Structure formats: C-alpha cells, structure tokens
Amino acid sequence: MQPSTGPNAARNLVVGLIGFLTLVDLFATQAILPTLAAHYRVAPAAMGLAVNASTVGMAVAALVTALVSHRLPRRTGIWIALAVLAAPTTALAFAPDLEVFTALRVTQGLCMSVAFTLTMAYLAEHASAEEAAGALAAYVTGVVASNLFGRLIASTVAGALGVAVNFYVFAGLNLAGAALTFAVLRRAPLAASASAGPTALKRLAAHLATPCLRACFGIGFCVLFAFIGAFTYVNFVLARTPLSLTPMALGLVYFVFAPSMLTTPLAGAVANRFGPRPTFWAALGLAAAGLPLMLAPSLLAVIAGMVLLAAGTFFAQAVATGFVGRAARSDRAAASGLYLAAYYLGGLAGAAVLGQVFDRFGWPWAVAGVGSALALAAVFAAVLRPATAGDRIATA
C-alpha cells in the first residue's frame, strides 16, 4: 500500500489496523494482572513490573532503531519484527516462573518497538505532509484501540479458556499483523538523505541539544509514567473489595478507552489551532481531573476518572508525537526513536516506582504519584512555543 494513493478512508483504515496489530500485546496483559499475580504467587508490584517489562524492550529497541534507522528497510523490517513477535508471545503461555515471563515481555517489547518506529518513519517518508498527518492520526488511533480491544480480548479469552490460550490468540494476531504489512505496504527505497550526513551519535546528540525536543522527551516520560502507574494498579483496586470485579467484568471496564478513540484523532488539529503549550496543558489538566474520581469507592466514579485520565494522556501523547516530527528538522526517525525511548522508560519507571508506593502505602499515594508526574509534564510543556515546531504540527 502506498499512503499517497487510493481513497484516504481505506488507506487510513489499513494503517490503523496495522497500528492495532503492532501494539495489541503491549497493555492487554494488564487486564489479567490479578489472575497472573495469583498464578505466580507474587505481590502486585512484582507482577506489574513483570508485565510492563515490555517497555524496557520498547525503549532499548527505539534507541537502537534510531541509531541505525537510515540503514533499515521499512516494510521488510516491520513485517519481520511482527512475525518474530509471535515467538515470545507463544512462549508466555508456558513461562515457568516470573523471571522467564519478564524476559519474554522484554523480548516482545523489542519486536513491537522496531515495528512501531519503522512504521512511523515509513508513513512520514512516503506521503505528503497532509497525507502523512492523516495516516499518523489513524495509526495512533489504532494504537488507542489496541488498549481497549487488547484488554477485552485478554480478559475474555483468559476468563473463558485460560491464560495459555490467551497468549496463543495474541500470537495469531502478531502473525496477522505481519501478513497484513507484507500484503499492503509497498516496497520503497530509503529516504535519499538517510545515508548521508553526521554519524548516528552526532544526530542523536543534536536532537538532545534542542530544548523543545528535550522538553517533549520529558513530557513523554511523564505521560507514560502516569498512564502505566494508574492503569496497572487500578486493576487490583477494581478486583478487591468493595468493587470486587471478576476477570471478565474487569475487561469490560476498559471500554473507558472508547472515548479516546474519538478524541485522539483531533489532537493535531487542536494543536495547530491553539499551539502546543496550551494544548498540552489542557490535555494534562483533563487527565488530572480524573484522579480524585479514581479514589472513590464507587465503580461509576472510578470509571469516570479512568475515562478522563485515558483521554488526557492519549491526547497529550498524540500531540507529542506530532511535535517531535515537526520540531526535528532532520532525521525524524532518530528523533522519534529518542522520544519513544523516553516514553517507554517512563512507563517502566511508573510500573516500578508506583508499584512500590502501591504495595507499601496504598492506592491514594499511588494516585498522588500519578498527579505529580502530570504536574511535571506541565512544567516541561512551558518550554514549548508554536515557533519551535514550525508553522503547523503535522499529526495526531
């Protein structure tokens, strides 16, 4: 498939589906965290860290891909990464202990990150600016959808057929993503300038020396810190008294991501209209407004809080993705790789730090940690100006 040809709606639907199949494994396992913790007989923090260890692989692969992106064929790299992803996903079905489980999640992250980073580069390089904006919006929306439907699939299959079958199903989805990419993305040469210019390390250093990019990397770190910290450990709150949800009911709760599928595609247009700084502040404020509701003993209040937190963090992440693509004047694949590395390291930190807070001090203190991360992201956003990212921010 060539993004610059064919009906936009059909193109974007396929791009969104590739985004869905690329990251469907990333957060789906969170929906069965209480079941996995009981299976491995470990504390919530230990299981939460193991499940989110995929973010280590995401961060490492994003950095490596950023260093060598100018040498990697986009289409081939994407479909091979997704095909290889099926192997660790299958192996999770019979992981004997938490250490092996953790290692397999890291391996999953490596594969997902390569596919994610190369897809972003492919879309940016092989379409006009306007078409790339629509395609990237569709891709990010597919990623949002993976948060919802991945959790629904995991909770439903694990509840009905067991944890092992759940991982077999996700391995099948990995192979479907590889097949779809192979079938619809066209072969294309690397960008003409990709093989020339400074060394990889100098290119990364140049990005890190840019204040607005550094601020955006910080925003990404804080956003996923907050997101994973909240949506990992809220599962245990929902499963315990007084809410006491069953595994299948816990999966249904994740319809809280449905509104984000509608709002996330609007992020690029809103940032173009009002500028990156106020857009980030509005998104982070929306996310923060959900935190008090997540402390209530009412299921409806907790769900409402989750809706607000999800919508705000997804919106902020979508704006950041577009901002990095515009603010990086050259080698956007490397800039995106640095952003993704910061983003997923933030997720790992959120799982580790807030897991310990949750185990030692309880849910209210974990929520306070989420709020602190959102506040720090707002401080980073103060650095941003419309001029730092060109006239317009090109994406979702």
C-alpha positions as CSV (number, residue, x, y, z in Angstrom):
1,M,0.0,0.0,0.0
2,Q,1.3,3.5,-0.9
3,P,-0.1,6.1,1.5
4,S,-0.2,8.8,-1.2
5,T,-2.7,6.9,-3.4
6,G,-6.1,5.5,-3.1
7,P,-9.1,6.6,-1.0
8,N,-7.9,8.2,2.2
9,A,-10.5,6.4,4.3
10,A,-9.5,3.0,3.1
11,R,-5.8,3.8,3.5
12,N,-6.2,5.1,7.0
13,L,-8.3,2.1,8.0
14,V,-5.5,-0.2,7.0
15,V,-2.9,2.0,8.7
16,G,-5.0,2.0,11.8
17,L,-5.3,-1.8,11.7
18,I,-1.5,-2.2,11.4
19,G,-1.1,0.1,14.4
20,F,-3.6,-2.0,16.3
21,L,-1.9,-5.3,15.5
22,T,1.6,-3.8,16.2
23,L,0.9,-2.9,19.9
24,V,-2.0,-5.1,20.8
25,D,0.3,-7.1,23.1
26,L,1.7,-4.1,25.0
27,F,-1.0,-3.4,27.5
28,A,-3.5,-6.3,27.0
29,T,-1.9,-8.3,29.8
30,Q,-2.7,-5.6,32.3
31,A,-6.3,-6.8,32.1
32,I,-5.4,-10.1,33.7
33,L,-2.9,-8.9,36.2
34,P,-4.7,-10.2,39.3
35,T,-5.0,-13.6,37.7
36,L,-1.3,-13.6,36.8
37,A,-0.3,-12.5,40.3
38,A,-2.3,-15.3,41.8
39,H,-0.8,-17.8,39.2
40,Y,2.8,-16.8,40.0
41,R,2.0,-16.2,43.7
42,V,3.7,-12.7,43.7
43,A,2.8,-9.3,45.0
44,P,1.0,-6.7,42.7
45,A,4.2,-4.6,42.4
46,A,6.2,-7.6,41.2
47,M,3.6,-8.7,38.7
48,G,3.0,-5.2,37.5
49,L,6.7,-4.7,36.9
50,A,7.0,-8.1,35.0
51,V,4.0,-7.3,32.8
52,N,5.3,-3.8,32.0
53,A,8.9,-5.1,31.4
54,S,7.9,-4.9,27.7
55,T,8.6,-1.2,28.0
56,V,12.3,-2.0,28.6
57,G,12.4,-3.7,25.2
58,M,10.4,-0.8,23.7
59,A,12.9,1.8,24.9
60,V,16.1,-0.2,24.0
61,A,14.8,-1.0,20.5
62,A,13.7,2.5,19.9
63,L,17.2,3.8,20.7
64,V,18.9,1.1,18.5
65,T,16.5,1.8,15.7
66,A,17.1,5.5,16.0
67,L,20.9,4.8,15.6
68,V,20.6,2.6,12.5
69,S,17.2,3.7,11.1
70,H,18.9,5.1,8.0
71,R,20.0,1.6,7.1
72,L,16.8,-0.4,7.8
73,P,14.3,-1.2,5.0
74,R,11.0,0.0,6.4
75,R,8.5,-2.5,5.0
76,T,10.7,-5.6,5.5
77,G,11.7,-4.6,9.0
78,I,8.1,-4.1,10.0
79,W,6.7,-7.4,8.9
80,I,9.7,-9.4,10.1
81,A,9.5,-7.8,13.5
82,L,5.8,-8.7,13.8
83,A,6.4,-12.2,12.6
84,V,9.2,-12.7,15.2
85,L,7.0,-11.2,17.9
86,A,4.8,-14.3,17.7
87,A,7.5,-16.5,19.2
88,P,7.8,-14.8,22.7
89,T,4.1,-14.3,22.7
90,T,3.6,-18.1,22.3
91,A,6.2,-18.8,24.9
92,L,4.4,-16.8,27.5
93,A,1.8,-19.5,27.6
94,F,4.1,-21.8,29.4
95,A,6.6,-19.5,31.1
96,P,7.6,-21.5,34.3
97,D,8.4,-18.5,36.6
98,L,8.3,-14.8,36.9
99,E,11.9,-14.3,35.6
100,V,11.2,-16.1,32.3
101,F,7.9,-14.3,32.0
102,T,9.7,-11.0,32.4
103,A,12.4,-11.8,29.9
104,L,9.7,-12.8,27.3
105,R,7.9,-9.5,27.9
106,V,11.2,-7.6,27.3
107,T,11.6,-9.6,24.0
108,Q,8.1,-8.7,23.0
109,G,8.9,-5.0,23.6
110,L,11.9,-5.2,21.3
111,C,9.9,-6.6,18.4
112,M,7.0,-4.2,18.9
113,S,9.3,-1.1,19.1
114,V,11.1,-1.9,15.9
115,A,7.8,-2.3,14.0
116,F,6.4,0.8,15.6
117,T,9.4,3.1,14.9
118,L,9.8,1.9,11.3
119,T,6.1,2.3,10.6
120,M,6.2,5.9,11.8
121,A,9.2,6.6,9.6
122,Y,7.6,4.9,6.6
123,L,4.4,7.0,6.9
124,A,6.4,10.2,7.3
125,E,8.7,9.5,4.3
126,H,6.3,8.1,1.7
127,A,3.4,10.5,1.8
128,S,2.8,14.2,1.5
129,A,2.6,16.3,4.7
130,E,-1.2,16.3,4.7
131,E,-1.5,12.6,3.9
132,A,1.1,11.7,6.5
133,A,-0.8,13.7,9.1
134,G,-4.0,11.7,8.4
135,A,-2.1,8.4,8.3
136,L,-0.3,9.0,11.6
137,A,-3.6,10.0,13.2
138,A,-5.1,6.8,12.0
139,Y,-2.0,4.8,13.3
140,V,-2.2,6.4,16.7
141,T,-5.9,5.8,16.8
142,G,-5.2,2.1,16.1
143,V,-2.8,2.1,19.0
144,V,-5.5,3.6,21.2
145,A,-7.9,0.9,20.0
146,S,-5.3,-1.8,20.9
147,N,-5.5,-0.6,24.5
148,L,-9.3,-1.2,24.6
149,F,-9.7,-4.3,22.5
150,G,-6.5,-5.9,23.6
151,R,-7.7,-5.8,27.2
152,L,-11.1,-7.1,26.2
153,I,-9.6,-10.0,24.2
154,A,-7.3,-10.9,27.1
155,S,-9.9,-10.8,29.8
156,T,-12.5,-12.6,27.8
157,V,-10.2,-15.4,26.5
158,A,-8.3,-15.9,29.7
159,G,-11.6,-15.9,31.7
160,A,-13.2,-18.5,29.4
161,L,-10.4,-20.6,28.1
162,G,-7.4,-19.9,30.4
163,V,-4.3,-17.8,30.4
164,A,-2.3,-20.1,28.0
165,V,-5.0,-19.9,25.2
166,N,-5.0,-16.2,25.7
167,F,-1.3,-16.0,24.6
168,Y,-1.9,-18.3,21.7
169,V,-4.6,-15.9,20.4
170,F,-2.3,-13.0,20.7
171,A,0.5,-14.8,18.8
172,G,-2.1,-15.3,16.0
173,L,-2.7,-11.6,16.0
174,N,1.0,-10.9,15.7
175,L,1.2,-13.1,12.6
176,A,-1.9,-11.4,11.2
177,G,-0.1,-8.0,11.5
178,A,3.0,-9.4,9.7
179,A,0.8,-10.8,6.9
180,L,-1.1,-7.5,6.5
181,T,2.0,-5.4,6.4
182,F,3.6,-7.7,3.8
183,A,0.5,-7.6,1.7
184,V,-0.4,-3.9,1.7
185,L,2.7,-1.8,2.3
186,R,4.7,-1.3,-0.9
187,R,8.4,-1.7,-1.2
188,A,10.1,1.7,-1.1
189,P,13.7,2.9,-1.1
190,L,15.1,4.6,2.0
191,A,15.0,8.4,2.0
192,A,17.6,9.9,-0.2
193,S,19.3,11.8,2.6
194,A,19.2,8.9,5.1
195,S,22.6,7.5,4.2
196,A,24.5,10.9,4.3
197,G,25.4,13.4,7.0
198,P,26.7,13.2,10.5
199,T,27.2,9.9,12.4
200,A,24.3,8.4,14.3
201,L,25.6,9.5,17.7
202,K,26.0,13.1,16.5
203,R,22.5,13.1,15.1
204,L,21.1,11.9,18.4
205,A,23.2,14.5,20.3
206,A,21.9,17.2,18.1
207,H,18.3,16.3,18.9
208,L,19.1,16.1,22.7
209,A,20.7,19.6,22.4
210,T,17.4,21.1,21.2
211,P,15.5,22.5,24.2
212,C,12.0,21.9,22.8
213,L,12.8,18.3,21.9
214,R,14.3,17.7,25.3
215,A,11.1,19.1,26.9
216,C,9.0,16.9,24.7
217,F,11.0,13.8,25.6
218,G,10.4,14.7,29.3
219,I,6.6,15.1,28.6
220,G,6.6,11.6,27.0
221,F,8.4,10.1,30.0
222,C,5.9,11.7,32.5
223,V,2.8,10.8,30.4
224,L,3.5,7.1,30.2
225,F,4.8,7.1,33.9
226,A,1.3,8.4,34.8
227,F,-0.6,6.2,32.4
228,I,1.0,2.9,33.3
229,G,1.2,3.7,37.0
230,A,-2.5,4.3,37.1
231,F,-3.8,1.6,34.7
232,T,-1.6,-1.1,36.1
233,Y,-2.6,-0.9,39.7
234,V,-6.2,0.2,39.3
235,N,-6.8,-3.4,38.3
236,F,-6.1,-4.6,41.8
237,V,-8.4,-1.9,43.2
238,L,-11.2,-3.0,40.9
239,A,-10.6,-6.7,41.8
240,R,-10.6,-6.1,45.6
241,T,-13.5,-5.2,47.9
242,P,-15.6,-3.2,47.8
243,L,-15.7,-3.3,44.0
244,S,-14.8,-7.0,43.6
245,L,-15.0,-7.3,39.8
246,T,-14.5,-10.7,38.1
247,P,-11.8,-11.0,35.4
248,M,-14.3,-10.8,32.6
249,A,-16.0,-7.8,34.2
250,L,-12.6,-6.2,34.6
251,G,-12.1,-6.4,30.9
252,L,-15.3,-4.7,30.2
253,V,-14.3,-1.7,32.3
254,Y,-11.7,-0.9,29.7
255,F,-14.4,0.5,27.4
256,V,-13.1,3.6,29.2
257,F,-10.7,3.9,26.2
258,A,-13.5,4.2,23.7
259,P,-13.9,8.0,24.0
260,S,-10.2,8.3,23.4
261,M,-10.6,6.7,20.0
262,L,-12.8,9.6,19.1
263,T,-10.8,12.4,20.7
264,T,-7.2,11.3,19.8
265,P,-7.6,12.0,16.0
266,L,-8.4,15.6,16.9
267,A,-5.1,16.3,18.6
268,G,-3.2,17.5,15.6
269,A,-6.0,20.0,14.6
270,V,-6.3,21.3,18.1
271,A,-2.5,21.8,18.5
272,N,-2.4,23.5,15.1
273,R,-5.2,25.9,16.2
274,F,-4.1,26.8,19.7
275,G,-0.4,25.9,19.8
276,P,1.4,23.0,21.5
277,R,1.8,24.5,25.0
278,P,-1.9,25.3,25.8
279,T,-2.9,22.0,24.1
280,F,-0.6,20.0,26.4
281,W,-1.8,21.9,29.4
282,A,-5.5,21.3,28.5
283,A,-4.8,17.6,28.0
284,L,-2.8,17.2,31.2
285,G,-5.5,19.1,33.1
286,L,-8.1,16.8,31.7
287,A,-6.1,13.8,32.9
288,A,-5.5,15.3,36.3
289,A,-9.3,15.9,36.7
290,G,-9.9,12.2,36.7
291,L,-7.6,11.4,39.6
292,P,-9.9,12.3,42.5
293,L,-12.6,10.2,41.0
294,M,-10.4,7.2,40.9
295,L,-10.1,7.3,44.7
296,A,-13.9,7.0,45.2
297,P,-15.4,3.7,46.5
298,S,-18.0,3.9,43.6
299,L,-17.4,1.9,40.4
300,L,-19.0,4.6,38.3
301,A,-16.8,7.3,39.8
302,V,-13.7,5.2,39.2
303,I,-14.7,4.5,35.6
304,A,-15.3,8.2,35.0
305,G,-11.9,9.0,36.4
306,M,-10.3,6.4,34.1
307,V,-12.1,7.9,31.1
308,L,-10.7,11.4,31.8
309,L,-7.2,10.1,32.6
310,A,-7.1,8.0,29.4
311,A,-8.4,10.8,27.2
312,G,-6.0,13.3,28.5
313,T,-2.9,11.1,28.4
314,F,-3.6,9.8,24.9
315,F,-4.3,13.3,23.7
316,A,-1.0,14.5,25.1
317,Q,0.9,11.6,23.6
318,A,-0.6,12.2,20.2
319,V,0.3,15.9,20.3
320,A,3.9,15.0,21.4
321,T,4.3,12.5,18.5
322,G,3.4,15.2,16.0
323,F,5.5,17.8,17.7
324,V,8.6,15.7,17.6
325,G,8.1,15.0,13.9
326,R,7.9,18.7,13.2
327,A,10.5,20.1,15.6
328,A,13.1,17.7,14.3
329,R,14.4,19.4,11.2
330,S,16.3,16.4,10.1
331,D,16.5,12.6,10.7
332,R,13.0,12.4,12.1
333,A,13.3,8.6,12.6
334,A,16.1,9.2,15.1
335,A,14.1,11.9,16.9
336,S,11.1,9.6,17.1
337,G,13.3,6.9,18.4
338,L,14.6,9.1,21.2
339,Y,11.1,10.2,22.0
340,L,9.8,6.6,22.2
341,A,12.8,5.6,24.3
342,A,12.0,8.3,26.8
343,Y,8.3,7.5,26.6
344,Y,8.7,3.8,27.4
345,L,11.3,4.3,30.0
346,G,8.7,6.5,31.7
347,G,6.3,3.6,31.6
348,L,8.8,1.2,33.2
349,A,9.5,3.8,35.9
350,G,5.8,4.2,36.5
351,A,5.3,0.5,37.0
352,A,8.3,0.2,39.3
353,V,8.0,3.3,41.4
354,L,4.3,3.4,41.8
355,G,4.1,-0.3,42.3
356,Q,6.3,0.1,45.4
357,V,4.2,3.0,46.5
358,F,1.0,1.0,46.0
359,D,2.3,-2.1,47.9
360,R,3.7,0.0,50.8
361,F,1.4,2.9,51.2
362,G,-1.8,2.1,49.2
363,W,-3.8,3.4,46.3
364,P,-4.2,7.0,47.4
365,W,-0.5,7.6,47.5
366,A,-0.1,5.9,44.1
367,V,-2.7,8.3,42.6
368,A,-0.7,11.2,44.2
369,G,2.4,9.9,42.3
370,V,0.4,9.9,39.1
371,G,-0.6,13.5,39.8
372,S,3.0,14.5,40.4
373,A,4.0,13.1,37.0
374,L,1.3,15.0,35.2
375,A,2.4,18.2,37.0
376,L,6.0,17.7,36.0
377,A,4.8,17.2,32.4
378,A,3.0,20.5,32.5
379,V,6.3,22.2,33.7
380,F,8.1,20.7,30.7
381,A,5.3,22.0,28.4
382,A,6.1,25.6,29.5
383,V,9.2,25.4,27.3
384,L,7.3,24.8,24.1
385,R,6.2,27.6,21.7
386,P,4.5,27.3,18.3
387,A,7.6,28.6,16.6
388,T,9.7,25.8,17.9
389,A,7.8,23.3,15.8
390,G,7.3,25.2,12.5
391,D,4.1,26.8,11.4
392,R,2.0,23.7,11.9
393,I,2.2,20.5,13.9
394,A,1.8,17.7,11.5
395,T,-0.2,14.9,13.1
396,A,-2.3,13.3,15.5
